[in-house]
Amino acid sequence: MNEAASNNSSYLISIIIPVYNSESFLSSRLEQLLKNNLENIQIIIINDGSTDKSLEICKQYFDKNPHAIIINQENQGLSAARNTGIDTASGQYIVFLDSDDILITKGFDEIRKHLENDKPDVLMGKYVIMQEKGRRILPKYTFPKIKSADEARLAIYSRIHDSVWYVWRYISRREFLLENELYFVRGIVCEDMEWTPRLLTAAKTITFVDEPFYGYYYKRVGSVTQTAAVRRLRDVNALVAADVDAYIDEFHGKALINRLIKESFFSISRYCLCGPDNRKALLPVINEAIRTYRYSSSIIIRFFAFIRNFLPLFICSVLLTIVRLVLGTINRLLGPLSVKHRAWEY
């Protein structure tokens, strides 16, 4: 760890980068990071027990950089790595950067201006989906004009159609995170979905910036283990059931719960792919989540909850899987309905 960096409180932003077995792409991502204007920027890399050459690559780029800290810890998972970053950071604001993604120079410069001028608790930005052969996909909506944090929260959950859970979409004031104990829950696989509602609910000021600042490299997953799929199915549905009680009385509660219920609804299509023992263990968790579907504004989701009273969950899951396959095929044939394709300089 570089002590000069840790004692400097003049940084505007601390960039927290958890790293785990990333050697195949890490050099190119770090080189891209160094192309940004890093004045008043602190870089914190948490090597979370990598067993490849990730730590050596990080040291190659940042070991002698007075504005960078490299932390090497035993493997504890993404949540623990991010929490280490929050406690180590000394910047006024914190941005989380996945080790396989990049910051887009033009948008990141715009973000800095808004942080310096607006000084919000939370800033929400846009991202570009980076695909093979240089293809870029940019969501085609414009952030609405808002006058309060309540209006911002309502807009996020009801009017923004791409994912709102990714933590790297949000740049947060560090003191605000500490005051509200906004650390990540360890031991779950949907940590973003758990953390983001707490972040936005606690924020007193929220700023939107339309200029994309984050480049998200599309993760093409070859095969997901059944253990990982079961854990996600369990965690998402348990979270939905718990969050109804936690947020139902908030101004934005109905919109948030609607958004969470959709996550639960689409996750259930994977239930039929689980083995008999896993299905048995998941059944009470999913049934508890389905009971919250009465709060949904979607007729389809409420109808699904209704037919669940008469059909086994396995059959309902199969039907939902078929529907998703049909809709996915239509979407591929017609092209994405919520995004437009555009070349993006970064």
N, C-alpha and C positions, 0 to 999 in steps of 0.2 A: 504493500500500500504506500502511496506517495503522500507523506504527511503535509507537504506544502499545499497540495490540492485540498486535503481535508480541512485545513485551517482557513481557507480563503472563502469569505462570505460574500464576495462581490459578484458571484456568478448570477446571471439572470436565470439560466436553465441548467438543470442537471439531467443528463441523458442516461437512463438506467438500461443496461443491456445484459439480460441474463443469457448465459452461454452454456450449452450442453452438447457435446459431440457434434460440433458444427464445422469441422475442418474442411469439408468439401466445398463450402461456399464462403467461409468466414473472411478470407483475404479480400475477395472482391467487394464484400459488403463494408468492410472497414475502410478500404480505399475510397469507396463512394462516400462514406461518412466524412472523411477528411477533405472532400471537395467542398463541403459546406463552409459558410462563414462561422467559425467556432469562437469568435471573440465573445468573452464573458460566458462561455459554455464549459461546463464540467462534464466529463465523461466517466461513468462508473460501470465497469464490467465485472459481473459476478460469474465466475467460472464455477458452475454447480456440479463439481465432481466429474468433469469430462474424463473419459478414458482414452481419447484420441489426442491429437496434437493441438487442440483448440487453445489451451493455455499458452503454449509456446507461440502460437500465431498472435495472440493478443499482446504478449510481451514484446514481440517483434515490432508492433506498430505503436505501442503506448507505454512501454516500460519506462522510458526516459522523458515522457511528456509530463510537465509539471501540473497540467490541468486534468490529468487522468488518474484514476484509481483502479487497480486491478485487485479483486478479492478472490481468493481461491478457497472454496469451502467444500465440505463433503456433500454428496448429492442429497438434497432435501426437497427437490421439486421446484416448480416455477414460482409458486406462491411464496415460498421461503426466500428464494433468490430476490424477488421483487421487494419483499419486506426488508431484507438486508440493504438493498439499494436505497429505500426510503430513509432508513436510519443513518446511512452513510452520507447521503446527499447534503450539500450546503447551498445549493442554488435556491433562488426564490421560487422557482417553478420546477416541476418534475414532468418529464415525458418518458414513457416506456417505449423502448425500441426492441422488437424481436430480432434475434441475431441473423435471421434470414431475410430481413426486410431493409428498406432504406428510407432516408429522409429526402424529400424533394426540395432542392435548393430554393427555388422561387417561393414556394409556399411556406417553407420554414422561415425565410426572411420576413414574410408577411405576418406570420404568427408572432415573431419577436416584437414587431411594431405594436400589435394589439395588446400584448402582455404589458409592454411599457406604458401604453396610453390608457388602457381600460383597467388594468390591475384586477381582473376578475378572480373569483375563487377557482372557477373552472372555465377552460376554453375548449370548445368542441370544433374540430376541423373535419375536413374531408380527406378521402384517400383514393389513390389510383390502384386498381388491380393490375398487377404486372404479370403478363403471360409470356409464353414462349414466342420466339421469333419477333420480339420487340412490340408485341401487341399490348395496348393499354386500354383499360376500360374505366371510364369515369362516370359515376352516377350523375344523372342529368337534372336533379332537383336543385333548387336554390333554397338556402335556409330562410325561414320566414323572419320578418321583422318582429322583435319581441321587446317588451317594456319591463319585464320582471322575470325573476327566476322561475316563478310558477308557470308563466307562459312558455318559457323555454322548455321546462320539463314536459309540459303537455304536448308541445310541438315535437319533441324528440320521440315520444312514445306513440304518437298518433299520426304524424305527418312525414316522418323520415322512413323510407322503405328499405334502405339497406341496413346492414347490421348496426345496432346501436350499442352492442355489448363490448366490443373490442376496447380494451383499456387504453390502447395506444391512440385512440381517437381523442382522448382527453388529456389536456395539459393542465395540471392542478397545482395550486399554490401549496408549497410544502408545509407551511405553518398551519394551513387549513387542514391538511391531511393529518398532521400530528394532533391538533386540537380535537379532532373528531375521531381519532384512533382508527383511521381508514386504512387498516392493514388487510392483507389478503388472507382468506381462510385456507389453511393447509389441509391436504388430504382429500380434496374434491377435484373433479376434472372440469367443472364449469365455473372456475373461479372468477372469470370475467363477468359472467351473468349474475353472480352473487354480489360482486364488489360495485359494479356500476350503479345499480339503484341506490345503494347507500351513499355513494359519492354525490349523485345528483340531488338526492333528497336533502342532504346536509348543506348543499351550496346555497349561499345567499345571493351570489352574482354569477351569471353564466353568459359567456360571449360566444357567438357563432362567427366562424370565418369561412367564407366560401372557397378560398384558394386552397387546393389540395396540398398537404404538406407531407403526406406519408405514402410510401410505395409498398403495397402489400403484395408479396409474391405468392401467387396462387399455389396452394399446397395440394399437389395431385397425390392423393393417398392411394397406394396400391392395394393393401389389404390391412384392415383393422382387426386386431385380435378380438375374440369374443369377450375376453375379460375387460378390455377397454370399452367396448360397445355397451356391455352390461353396466359398467360403472357410470358411464355417461347417462344412460337411460335412467338409472337409479337416482343419480345426483340431480339431473334436470327436473324430474318429477317431484322429488322431495323438496327441492327449492321452490317450485311453483306452489305446492301445498302450504309451505311455511310462509311465503311472501304475501299471500292473500291476507292473512291476519296482520302482518307487519305494515302493509301499505294501504289497506282498503279505505282508511279514513283520511288519507292525504288528498290534497287538491288534485294531484295527477294520478291518484291511486287507480282509478278505473282504467285509464289508458295504459298504465304500466302493467296491470294485471292482465289486460287483454293481450298485451305483447308477450307476456310470459306464458300465458295459456297456449298461444300459438306454437311456442317452442315445445311445450309438452305434447301438444296434439301431433305435430309432425314427428316427434321422436318415437311415438308409439308404433310407427310403421316398422321399427326395428325389433319390436317385441317378438314377432313370429319367427325371427331368425335366431333367437336364443334357444339354448338347450332346455329340456324339461325342468331340471333343477333350478336353473336361473329364472325361468318363467315363474316358477312357484315362489321364489324369493322376491321377485319384482312385483308380483300381483298386488299385494296390499299397498305398496308405494304408489303404483299407477292408479289404483282405484281411488286413493285419497286425492290424487291430482285431478282425476276426472270429476270428482265432486265439486271442484272449483269452476267447472266449465259453465255452470249456471250464470257466472258473471260475464261470460263472453258475449260480445256483440255480434259474433258470427253465427248465422243460422246453421251453417254446416257443422260447426263445432258443437253447438247445442243439440243438433240432430244426432251427431255421433254419440254424445252422452246419453241420449234417449235410447238409441238402439242397443247401447251397451247393457241396458237393463234386461234385454231379451236374448242377447247373443254372448257367447264366451269371448273374452278379450282376445284370444288367439285369432278367432274368425274376424273380429273387428280390425285387428292389426293387418291381417291378410288383405282385407278390402281396402284399407287405407294405403297399403303398399301398392296395390294395383292402381289406385287413383293417382298416387304420386308418380308412378312410372308413366302413366298416360300424359299427365300434365308436363312431366319432364321432357317427353318426346315432342309434344306440341311446342314447348319453349325452345327446344333445339332447332326445330324446323322453322319456326317463325323468327327466331332470334330473341335475345333478352328483351323483356318488355319494360324494364325499369332502368336500363342503362343504355348509354350510347357509346359508340366506339370513336376514339379520337387519339391521334398521336399526341404524346406529351413529352415535352423537353424536360429532362431532369439532369 
